[in-house]
Amino acid sequence: MEDTEPVATLMDSTTSKIQQLQKAFAELESHRAVTLNLKWKELEEHFHGLERSLKRRFHELEDQEKQYETKNRRAREILEKQEAAVVAKEQASLEKLQEKQDAAVFAIVNALQKHRKVSTAEPSAVPYDGQCESPTIDDQPPDAMTAESNLGEIIDPFENGNLEYPQLVKLCEQMDSEGLHKFISDNRKNLAVLKEEIPHALKSAVNPAQLVLNSLEDFYPKEVSNVDGKKDSTLLGLRRTCIMLMECLSILLMYTELVSVSDLVSEDVKGQAKAFAEEWKPKLDSLDVDANNGNSLEAHAFLQLLATFGIASDFDEEELSRLIPMVSRRRQAAELCRLLGLSERMPGVIEVLVNSGRQIDAVNLAFAFDLMGQFSPVPLLKSYLKEARKVASPGKPGSASPTNVQNEVNERELTALKAVIKCIEEHKLEEQYPVDPLQKRLLQLEKAKADKKRANEVAKPQPKRPRASGVGCGPRVTNSAPEKAFYPRVPDRYPQYVYDRQYIYPGPADNHVPPLMSSATYNFSPSHGNYFGNCYQYQTSYLH
């Protein structure tokens, strides 16, 4: 703009120069000897035309320059915003990393203090006759101390005499897998404590891996082949116990400083485990991924068997990756994928989950494997809600009333909203996806549901009562279906199991989605509703 100012000044002075030229022309005409054919009006019109043309071109150039400056300014603003966003993300990542570092240091310090106290009070607490002496903290490498700090809440190798259930040690010493199953079933109310103590008790076994392998014998009953694993509570409890025992053996194997992995899992035991896996694998073909809805006990047990006994390399990775959607809702899904060496195949697994309408699982795995750039969480959650609000196409004309259809849509949307809000809060996505509109819609749907329930109760016909005078009798009132609901259900032998994390195993249901346990065992917020196997908030099956 500074360069154009002299040009503008020159153009403004053209009028004065034309006037000077007119005077010079008049003076010239007064001295002429011959009449000139050229008239002044023609010259004036010519010069004014040049002036207008120059001014028009000049204004066009000014407009183009302003447009360029506007675009340049907008580009700079966008770059500044992007730089600010990158700086904010870097700062948030640094803060999270600092929090994790502080937590790790705190855990290490606690473990060191705990070790010093225990070693001072009970210097000979490990009854291994010197065969598997545990190194002191000073002799352990940093990785070992980190592992101890992370797992110290699950198993402490120095506290042999402080077990709440010393019977576990006796059962493991006797290699009694049946007794171990029965003991866990009888003490199912304290399953969290059992899971902390079983890894320690397994060290007392002559062959811990063989003991755990023996406990898997009845995972698929041989006597009764037509048992429904989704409805038989006894079989469900047994399968959950099998998975838990394999997880506890995995915890024990992580203490490589105390016991050699090759000593715990011999080649013979690996061969037996491979035989189990080859026997179980064909049975998985009959499972429906959508029916199990990412919560299959059978698929989880198969993958846990491969991970615990280290035999995943004997099976095809592509086939194993196809099983991950069958366990995607379980809390161990991400860790299983890492143990099985399937981290590089996770983009394909997440793509399958997205295409099958299970965006919540896809978001959880994307965060677990740091794939948020490839699978943006917010669009996935929005598409999940959009699918939940869709009205399913009726199978037959007139098969369902519009009211019932709308009720089903509202119920699906209510469940989806709870799941999305839980996912947003868990992964701290409030800035990208505010939950206030979702909370308002959730309250609206819950209020409508409660109002409809009250209206239905008022509309129910009341039974006739006998006359107050005692003359005559009214009709006999038989036990109706609502009255039967007052009788408590006889509890199953194997109720739900509670793990060390906020996690429960599901039970059977007609739609293959297990019933939930009482919430008294947990410290969950009432607003979060019920939870499924991997501690994510679901109440019904995924919507497809």
C-alpha positions, 0 to 999 in steps of 0.5 A: 500500500505504501508503494501505491501512494505516489501513484495515487498522488500523480493520478490526482494531479492529472486534472491540474496538468490538463488545465495547464495544457489547455492554457498552453494550447490556447496560447499556441492557437493565438500565435498560429499562422494556420488554423489547426484541424485539431480542436481542444475538446477532442484533446480534452476528451482523449486525456479524460478517457486516459485518466478514467482508464488509469483510475479504473485499473488502479482501483482493481489493483487495490481490490486485489491487494486487499483480497490478498491481504485478507487471505494472508491474515486468515491463513496466519490466524489459522496457523496460530490456532493450530500452533496453540492447539499443538502446544496445548496438546503437548502440555496436556501430554506432558502433564499426563506423563508427569502424573504417571511418572509421579504415580510410578515413583510413589508406587516404587517408594511404597514398595521399597518401604513395605519390603524393608518393613517385612524383611526386618520383621520376617527375614525368612518368610519365603519357604523355598529351602533356598531353591528360589531365593528372591533377590534384595531390592538393591540387587534387583534391576530397575525393571524388576522394581517397576514390575513389583511396584505395579503388581504389589497390590496383587501379589507380594512374594514376601507375605507368605504368612499373611494370607486370608485364605491359607487353604489355597496354599494347601490345595495348591500343594496337593495339586487339587484342581477340583478342590480349588474350583470348589473353594473358589465357588464357596468363597465367591463373595471375596473373589477380589481377595482370592485373586490377590492370593491365588498367584502366591498360593500357586508358588506352593504347587509342585507344578503350578502350570500343570495345576492350572492346566488340569483345572481346564479339563471340564471347560467343555463338559464331555459327559453332556454335549448339549449343555448351553454355556449361556444358560447353565450357571454352573458351567458359566462359573466354572469357565470364569474360574478357569480364566481367572486361574490362567490370569493368576498364573500369568501374574506369577510368570511375571516374577521372573526374578523369583521363578524361572519361566521355563521351570514353571511352563515346561515343554511337556506342559506347553504340549498339553496346552497346545492340545487343549487349544487345538481341541477348543479352536473348532468349537469357536467356529460355531460362535456368532460374533454379533450374538456374543457381542464382544463378551465371549467367555469361550473366545477369551479362554482360548486367547488367554490359554495361548497367552498364558502358556506362550503358544500363540506362535503356533497359530495363525495371527490372522485367525487370532485377530478375527477372534478379538471382536469376540472379546472386545468388551472384556477388560483384558482385551487390549492386554491380550492383544499385546501378549499375543503379538497382535498390536500391528493388526489392531487397525484392521480389528478396529475397522471391523468393530466400526463397520459392525456398529460397535464404535464404543469398543473401537474407541476404547481400543483406539485409545489403548493402542494410540490410534486416535489419529487414524480413528477419530473418537468424536465422529465414531461416538456421534455415528454410534448415537446416530445409529441408535436413533434410527428406526428399524425397518418393520418385518411385516406391515402392522407387526408393531405399533408406532408406540412400541417402535418409538419406545424401542428407539428411545430405549436404544438411544437411552442405552447409547447415551449412557455408553457414550457419556461414560466413554467421553468421561473415561477418555477425557473428551469433554472439550472435543465432545461436550456432555451437557447436551447429552446429559439433558437428552438423557434426563429427558428420556429417563423422565419420559420413561418414568412417566410412561411407567407410572401411566401404565401402573395407573391404567392396570385394572384393580381386583374386586374386593369383598364387601365390607359388611361381610355379606357375600364374597367377591370373586376369588383372586388368583395369583397374578403374574405381578404377585409372583414377582414378590418371591425372591429368586433362588440364587445360582450356585455360581453368581457373578465374579468380581475382579480386582478392577471394576469388572464383573463377568456376565451371566446368560440371557436370552439375547446373549447379553448377561444379567448384571450383578448387584451394584452393592459390591462396587463404588460406582456412581449411580448415574453410570448405570450397569456395567459389563465385563470390561467395565464399560457402561452397557445395558443392552447389546450393541446396536447394528 
